[in-house]
Amino acid sequence: MKGLVIIPAFNEEGAILNTVRAIEKEAPSFDYIVINDCSTDHTRQILEENWLNHINLPINSGIGAAVQTGYIYAKNNSYDCAVQMDGDGQHDPKFLEKMMETMERDQADMVIGSRFIENKGFQSSRARRMGINFFKRWIHTLTGQTITDATSGMRLCDRAVINLFAKDYPRDYPEPETVVEVIKKGYKVEEIPVEMKARTSGKSSININKSIYYMIKVTFACFIQSFNKKEINT
């Protein structure tokens, strides 16, 4: 399979080079594309000086638009599968080959890397784990399927899901909402255990006020997505 790693990056000057080099070392069968979301630090300079594959967005558009840009790139360049990896070094590329093997073996449309199957590596803060457990129960209520790490951005998508996300993708906090959408449209979603790392640089964009908005917005968005109709995989 022809695989692509999508790396959304906003002000990741401290980690982006190491993130790309780790992918090149641990997952050499994958190509990569960095989507620079109009960073205000030295991220663009690092990308250009090191000749890293990247796209510069003209304005800061947010995580959803950056990731969707990657899916559009994957669709236009005929990739069989695409996986998102954060630019801050939290996702470990050594699991990418296993995710691809799982997709091929089980004919899955989406394979999610979950830190909560074996509970190894960085487990996030207690508050975030509470939110993740809430979405685990909420998604099960809406779809009947248990997803242990619905907020994981480390998700390998096949060509059908790439086409779906290239067409439309949530603006912010997209992971739980799109998991519900993919399941309700009849695509096969699986999880495999992965280990994640603590952020190596920068800081999270989610503060207390945004956390409240996140919970309300995503809960409602998942509910709306639960009314999606099935479609034939193409």
N, C-alpha and C positions, 0 to 999 in steps of 0.2 A: 504494500500500500504506500501511496505517496502522501506523506504526512507533513503538516505545517504546525509550528508553534507560534501562536499569536501572543505578543508581549505588549500589553498596554502600559505606557510609561508616562507619568507626570512627576517631574522633579525627582528623578531617581538617579541623580549623578553619582551617588555613593555606592550603588549596587548594580547598575544596568550592565556594565562591562563584564563583571563576574557572572551575572546571570546568563548572558549570552555564551560566555566561554564554557560555563558548566553544561549548557545544552549541547554545544559542539563536542564536548568530551564524552558526556554520558548518553547522549541520544543522537549519534552521528547520522542516523538514517532520516532524521527530521530536518526539514528546512525551517527557517524562522523569519519572522517579520516583526520589527519593533514599531509600534504605533505611538509616536511622540505627540502627546496631547498638548501641544503648545507649551512645553515646559518653560519656566522662567529661570531655572538654574542652568547648569552646564550640560544637561542631558543631551541636547542637540549637538553641541560641540564634541562630546565624547563619541556619539554615534558617527559623526562625519569624520573625525580624526582617525577612528579605528576602522573605517570602511564597513560598518555594520549595516545590514539590510534594514531599511527603515522607511517609514512614511511620516512626514511632518504635517500634522493638521494645522490649518491656518488660524484657528481660534481654539481656546480651551472648550471642549465639547462634552467632557464627562466620560466616565468609564463605559457607559453603554454605547455611545457613539464610537469610542476608540475600539472597543471589541468588535462592534458591527463592521467597522472598516476592515478589520482583519478577516472577518468572514466573507466580506465582499471580495477581498483580495484572494482568499482561498477558492471561492467559486469561480472567479474570472481566470484563475490559473489552474483549474481542474485538479485540485487536491482531493484525494479520497477521504481524508480525515484531517481535522484541525483541533488543536487543543490550546486552551488559554493557560498561560503561566504568568504570574505576577512579576513585575519588574524589580521587586524589592528582595528577591532571593528566598521567599518563604516556601515556594514549591520546589521539590527536588526532582530534577529531570531523570534521575536513575530509574524512575517508575514508568517512564513514557513507553518504553518498549513493551513492558508487561501490559500496559493499558491497551496498546495496539493488538497484542496477541489475544487478549480477552475479547476485544471487539471482533476480530476475525473468527476466533473459535466459536463464540456464542452468537455470532451474527447480531450483536447489539448495535443500536443506533447511537447510544450515548453511554460512555463509561466514565463514572465519577470517581475521582481519587478521594477516599474518605479517611480522615485521621482518627475516626471513632470506631472502627471495626476492631482494630487491635490495640487502640489507645497508646500508640507509640509516638515519640517525637513531641513537638510543641503542640499543646492542646488548647491554646487560646485562653483568654481570661474567663473567670467564672461567670461574669455577666453575659459574655458572648455565648458561652456554652448553654446558659439558660435559654437564650434566644434561639439557638440552634435546636435545642430539644423541643422548644415550642413549635418550630416549623416542621420538625420531624413528625410530631403528632398531628399538626394541621394538614400537612400534605397527605398523610395516611388517611385522614378523615375525608379529604377531597378526592383522592385517587385510589385508595385501597392498597397503595404500595408504600413500603417503609424505605425512606431515604435517610440514612444516618447523618449525612453531612450535606444538607441541602444548600448551605452557603458556600460550599467549596467552589472556587473558580477553576480548579484543575479538572476540566471536563473534556474528554475526547469525543468529538462529534463526527459522525459519518457524513457522506455527501448529502443525504436527504436533509439532515438537520442543519448542515452548513447552508443549504439553499433556503431553509426556513428562516434562519437567523440573519442571512444576508438581506432578506426581504423586509424583516421587521424585528426589532430588538428593543427591550425596555431601556429607557434613558438612564436610570440609576438603580442600584441594588437589584440586578437582574436575575441572580442565580435561582432563588426559590421559585420565582414566578415562571421562569422559562422551564424549570424542571416539571412543574405542573402542566404547562402547555405541551411539552414533548410527550409526557405520559398520556394525557387526555387525547392527543391526536393519534394515539395508537403505536407510537414508537417504543422500542425496547430499551429500557434503561437499567444498567447494572452499576454496582459499586465494587471497587477493590480496595484493600487496605494500602495506604501510603503513609509515609512519615513527612511531616512538614517541619519547617524551621522557624525560629523567631525572626522577625524583621531585622535585616542587617543594617538598614539605614532609613532615614526619613521617619515619617509618622503617619498614623492612620488618619483618614479624612473624616472618620465618624466620631463625633463627640456626643455628649449626653443629649443635647437637643436633637441632633440628627438621629440618634438611636431611637428616640420616641417616634419621630417621623418615619424612620425605617420600619419599625414594627407595625405601625398603622397602615402605611402605604403598601408594604409587601403582603400583609395579611389580606387586605382588600383585593390587591391585584391577583393573588393566588386564587381567591374566591371567583373572581371574574373569569380567570383562565380555566377554571374547572368546568365551564360551560362549553369549552371548545368541542367541536365535533371531530370524529376520527377522519383521517385522510389516508390514502394509499401511499405507502413508501415509494418514492421515486428517486 
